[in-house]
Amino acid sequence: MTERLLDILQYYGAVAGAGAALIVSLDLGRRPTGWAFVIFVTASVALIGWGFMNDEGEGIGAQNVVLLAINLIGVYRYLIRKKPVQGTAPA
């Protein structure tokens, strides 16, 4: 792979991850938080690619495989699953 592609993956992953973390920390509601998890997913995919294509990045790649699973749970919880109605037991 070219160094340019590796740089793009690395820096996109870093910037997207930081931006998504900012959105989550602002506590703007379910939909914005869900979209932040979508951004986290793209950051994880970029860092998985960077980690396994880079000679020294296997640890970051492996970590982001786990983070990808966690982020997909976040997408499901905030964008796909219906929020239970207040005061009722979950089905």
N, C-alpha and C positions, 0 to 999 in steps of 0.2 A: 504494500500500500504506500501511497505517497505520503510524505511528511505533511503536506498541506491538508489532506483528508484527516489525518490523525489530529492535527491541530484544531481543525473545525469541530470534530467530534468531542475532543477534550474540552474546549472552551464553550461550546454550546451546552454540553452537559453541566459544566460549572455554573454558567450564567442562568440557564433554565432552572436548575435546582435551587439556586439562591432566590430567583424571582418567585418560584412556586412557594418556597418557604415564607417569603414576605407576605404573599397573598393569604396563606393559611394563618400566619401570625396576626393579620389584621382582623380576623374573625368577621368577615363580611357576609356570612350566611352560607347556607348549604350549597347553592349553585356555584358561587365563586370558589368555594373550597373544593367542590367537585372538579371544576375546571383546573384548579391548581394541581390536583392529583393527575389530571391528564397531562399537564406540563411535566410533572414528576416522572410520568411514564416515558415521555419522549426523552427526558434527560437520562433516565436509566438505560434506555435502549442505546443512546449515543455512547454512554460510558461503558456499557457492555461491549459494544463494537470497538471502542478505543482500547479497552483493557485487554481484549483477546487478540487484537491486531498489533499491539505494542509489546515489545520484548520484555518490558518491565512493569506491565500493568495488569497482570493476571489477578492480583488481589482486588483491585478496584473492579475488574470485570466480574469476579465472583460475588463481591459485596453487592453489586448492582443487580445481579440475578435475584438475590433475596429481596432487595429494595423494589424491584419490578413487581414481585408478587405482592408485597405490602401495598404498593401504590395502586395496583389493580383492585385490591380490596377497597381502598379509598374511593376509587372511581365507582365501584359498585355501590358502596354505602351512601355516597353523596349524590350520585347522578342517576342511578338505576333503581335502587330499592326505594320503595315508598316509605316515608317516615311514619312510624306508628302514631295514631291519634293520641293526644295527651289524655291520660287518665284511663286508657284501656290496656289490657294485657296483650302482649304480642301473640299472634296466632301461631 
